[in-house]
Amino acid sequence: IVKDMAPHLKSGAIVTDTTTAARGITEAAEEIFERDVTFVSGHPLVSGSGFENASAELFEDQRWALAPTTRAPQRGVGVLVDFVEALGAKPLFISVEEHDSYMAAAAHLPVIVGHALMLTVARSPSWREIGKFAGEEFDGVSKPASSRPNDTLGGVAGNHEMLLHWIDQMILELS
């Protein structure tokens, strides 16, 4: 997308994204966009996603992560801050690396754990009987497994290195 849009951007353009994995798109933007185009990775930290959760108040009092690079001019960053605040959100400045690590720990890892739990137990020949014992605890942990895979695939795939770090940390804790 970055490559396709680059020829159409005017000098002074400001570009942001809303992805859960900032590093890949930031690296692409820094490589492809001209020096006079501002790119700041952005991520609204809101509960719920998809059209069914859309509302005029969706961003009200919610944090919006902004990860400007050292190359991003203050004017462009300021315009994005004004945009985020106009939507009712609160800017949260963070580095690209911190953003991706925190998202891997707080959002992507729970999805992977939920899927792993569901697959581990559901593949058991005793699943029909085990399922009768599954209650709130099981539902709470396995709920991410009920998400549509395409909703999480991009973030997980685009942030696999940070996710692997947090999976390793979880394995150490379990051990």
Kinemage of the C-alpha trace (Angstrom):
@kinemage 1
@onewidth
@group {chain A} dominant
@subgroup {mainchain}
@vectorlist {calphas} color= white
{ca ile a 1} P 0.000 0.000 0.000
{ca val a 2} L 2.828 2.385 0.885
{ca lys a 3} L 4.483 1.768 -2.465
{ca asp a 4} L 1.193 2.279 -4.350
{ca met a 5} L 0.300 5.518 -2.598
{ca ala a 6} L 3.755 7.150 -2.661
{ca pro a 7} L 3.539 8.589 -6.215
{ca his a 8} L 0.230 10.262 -5.353
{ca leu a 9} L 1.385 12.108 -2.245
{ca lys a 10} L 2.018 15.824 -2.495
{ca ser a 11} L 4.898 17.577 -0.824
{ca gly a 12} L 4.065 18.128 2.856
{ca ala a 13} L 1.574 15.256 3.018
{ca ile a 14} L 1.014 13.629 6.396
{ca val a 15} L 0.344 9.891 6.515
{ca thr a 16} L -0.563 7.640 9.422
{ca asp a 17} L -1.897 4.137 9.879
{ca thr a 18} L -4.006 2.263 12.418
{ca thr a 19} L -2.206 -1.058 12.478
{ca thr a 20} L -1.413 -3.137 15.550
{ca ala a 21} L 2.137 -3.741 14.260
{ca ala a 22} L 4.040 -0.508 13.647
{ca arg a 23} L 7.543 -1.583 12.656
{ca gly a 24} L 6.904 -3.000 9.186
{ca ile a 25} L 4.841 -0.118 7.891
{ca thr a 26} L 7.152 2.454 9.485
{ca glu a 27} L 10.190 0.882 7.820
{ca ala a 28} L 8.381 0.797 4.472
{ca ala a 29} L 7.277 4.417 4.799
{ca glu a 30} L 10.767 5.596 5.752
{ca glu a 31} L 12.233 3.755 2.762
{ca ile a 32} L 9.635 4.671 0.143
{ca phe a 33} L 8.189 8.094 1.019
{ca glu a 34} L 10.025 11.231 -0.017
{ca arg a 35} L 11.690 13.250 2.755
{ca asp a 36} L 8.957 15.906 2.571
{ca val a 37} L 6.199 13.404 3.465
{ca thr a 38} L 5.512 12.898 7.170
{ca phe a 39} L 4.728 9.394 8.366
{ca val a 40} L 3.744 8.681 11.961
{ca ser a 41} L 2.539 5.236 12.919
{ca gly a 42} L -0.701 5.491 14.838
{ca his a 43} L -2.910 3.033 16.642
{ca pro a 44} L -6.215 3.825 18.331
{ca leu a 45} L -6.330 1.759 21.517
{ca val a 46} L -10.059 1.099 21.638
{ca ser a 47} L -12.050 -1.879 22.809
{ca gly a 48} L -13.870 -3.775 20.105
{ca ser a 49} L -13.294 -3.514 16.411
{ca gly a 50} L -15.296 -3.907 13.263
{ca phe a 51} L -18.269 -2.137 11.829
{ca glu a 52} L -20.607 -3.451 14.509
{ca asn a 53} L -18.785 -1.328 17.123
{ca ala a 54} L -18.642 1.875 15.082
{ca ser a 55} L -20.038 4.970 16.785
{ca ala a 56} L -19.450 8.701 16.938
{ca glu a 57} L -18.033 8.253 20.464
{ca leu a 58} L -15.705 5.349 19.651
{ca phe a 59} L -12.514 7.320 20.364
{ca glu a 60} L -13.846 9.482 23.212
{ca asp a 61} L -11.338 9.434 26.112
{ca gln a 62} L -9.455 6.523 24.517
{ca arg a 63} L -5.682 6.472 24.084
{ca trp a 64} L -4.223 6.710 20.598
{ca ala a 65} L -0.627 5.538 20.296
{ca leu a 66} L 1.549 7.719 18.096
{ca ala a 67} L 5.039 6.503 17.207
{ca pro a 68} L 6.840 9.243 15.287
{ca thr a 69} L 10.310 8.531 13.998
{ca thr a 70} L 13.170 10.972 14.452
{ca arg a 71} L 12.628 11.948 10.815
{ca ala a 72} L 9.017 13.063 11.376
{ca pro a 73} L 8.816 16.877 11.446
{ca gln a 74} L 7.147 18.487 14.470
{ca arg a 75} L 4.574 20.238 12.259
{ca gly a 76} L 3.328 16.927 10.863
{ca val a 77} L 3.262 15.310 14.292
{ca gly a 78} L 1.354 18.328 15.594
{ca val a 79} L -1.286 17.976 12.866
{ca leu a 80} L -1.796 14.324 13.827
{ca val a 81} L -2.052 15.232 17.514
{ca asp a 82} L -4.737 17.801 16.622
{ca phe a 83} L -6.555 15.159 14.540
{ca val a 84} L -6.480 12.580 17.329
{ca glu a 85} L -7.681 15.123 19.888
{ca ala a 86} L -10.448 16.305 17.546
{ca leu a 87} L -11.738 12.724 17.563
{ca gly a 88} L -11.831 12.873 21.371
{ca ala a 89} L -8.831 10.604 21.893
{ca lys a 90} L -5.732 11.191 24.002
{ca pro a 91} L -2.352 10.938 22.243
{ca leu a 92} L 0.107 8.503 23.778
{ca phe a 93} L 3.652 8.929 22.458
{ca ile a 94} L 5.687 5.760 22.227
{ca ser a 95} L 8.516 4.330 20.140
{ca val a 96} L 7.757 1.871 17.353
{ca glu a 97} L 9.645 -0.858 19.215
{ca glu a 98} L 7.796 -0.278 22.495
{ca his a 99} L 4.450 -0.195 20.685
{ca asp a 100} L 5.056 -3.521 18.985
{ca ser a 101} L 6.377 -5.173 22.137
{ca tyr a 102} L 3.449 -3.979 24.235
{ca met a 103} L 0.925 -5.026 21.581
{ca ala a 104} L 2.554 -8.453 21.324
{ca ala a 105} L 2.289 -8.894 25.101
{ca ala a 106} L -1.150 -7.375 25.669
{ca ala a 107} L -3.051 -8.216 22.482
{ca his a 108} L -1.333 -10.765 20.252
{ca leu a 109} L -0.144 -13.160 22.981
{ca pro a 110} L -3.661 -13.574 24.445
{ca val a 111} L -4.966 -14.439 20.975
{ca ile a 112} L -2.267 -17.062 20.460
{ca val a 113} L -2.753 -18.490 23.959
{ca gly a 114} L -6.513 -18.663 23.448
{ca his a 115} L -6.095 -20.495 20.154
{ca ala a 116} L -3.497 -22.845 21.647
{ca leu a 117} L -5.738 -23.658 24.609
{ca met a 118} L -8.745 -24.285 22.397
{ca leu a 119} L -6.806 -26.486 19.968
{ca thr a 120} L -5.054 -28.408 22.766
{ca val a 121} L -8.275 -29.311 24.513
{ca ala a 122} L -10.540 -29.642 21.468
{ca arg a 123} L -8.170 -32.145 19.860
{ca ser a 124} L -8.459 -34.428 22.840
{ca pro a 125} L -10.581 -37.541 22.236
{ca ser a 126} L -12.342 -36.570 25.486
{ca trp a 127} L -13.342 -33.082 24.287
{ca arg a 128} L -17.084 -33.806 24.455
{ca glu a 129} L -16.765 -34.665 28.129
{ca ile a 130} L -14.167 -31.978 28.896
{ca gly a 131} L -16.474 -29.392 27.340
{ca lys a 132} L -19.080 -30.139 30.009
{ca phe a 133} L -16.586 -28.916 32.632
{ca ala a 134} L -15.607 -25.758 30.751
{ca gly a 135} L -16.860 -22.687 32.574
{ca glu a 136} L -16.052 -19.014 32.949
{ca glu a 137} L -12.334 -19.633 33.373
{ca phe a 138} L -12.067 -21.617 30.155
{ca asp a 139} L -14.335 -19.191 28.301
{ca gly a 140} L -12.299 -16.197 29.450
{ca val a 141} L -9.005 -17.604 28.221
{ca ser a 142} L -10.316 -19.212 25.029
{ca lys a 143} L -12.504 -16.259 23.945
{ca pro a 144} L -9.806 -14.857 21.625
{ca ala a 145} L -9.987 -18.156 19.708
{ca ser a 146} L -13.508 -17.189 18.655
{ca ser a 147} L -12.227 -14.121 16.787
{ca arg a 148} L -12.085 -14.195 13.025
{ca pro a 149} L -8.536 -15.225 12.043
{ca asn a 150} L -8.237 -12.454 9.444
{ca asp a 151} L -8.898 -9.865 12.163
{ca thr a 152} L -5.729 -10.844 14.004
{ca leu a 153} L -3.537 -12.370 11.297
{ca gly a 154} L -2.022 -9.078 10.126
{ca gly a 155} L -0.975 -7.936 13.568
{ca val a 156} L 0.361 -11.312 14.593
{ca ala a 157} L 2.238 -11.902 11.331
{ca gly a 158} L 3.558 -8.347 11.204
{ca asn a 159} L 4.787 -8.537 14.762
{ca his a 160} L 6.014 -12.118 14.939
{ca glu a 161} L 9.462 -11.352 16.402
{ca met a 162} L 8.036 -9.513 19.406
{ca leu a 163} L 5.330 -12.147 19.767
{ca leu a 164} L 7.923 -14.938 19.796
{ca his a 165} L 9.774 -13.078 22.550
{ca trp a 166} L 6.617 -12.985 24.689
{ca ile a 167} L 5.796 -16.625 23.913
{ca asp a 168} L 9.299 -17.546 25.110
{ca gln a 169} L 8.726 -15.528 28.285
{ca met a 170} L 5.445 -17.341 28.886
{ca ile a 171} L 7.083 -20.743 28.358
{ca leu a 172} L 9.771 -19.815 30.906
{ca glu a 173} L 7.074 -18.769 33.381
{ca leu a 174} L 5.131 -21.993 32.813
{ca ser a 175} L 8.315 -24.027 33.276
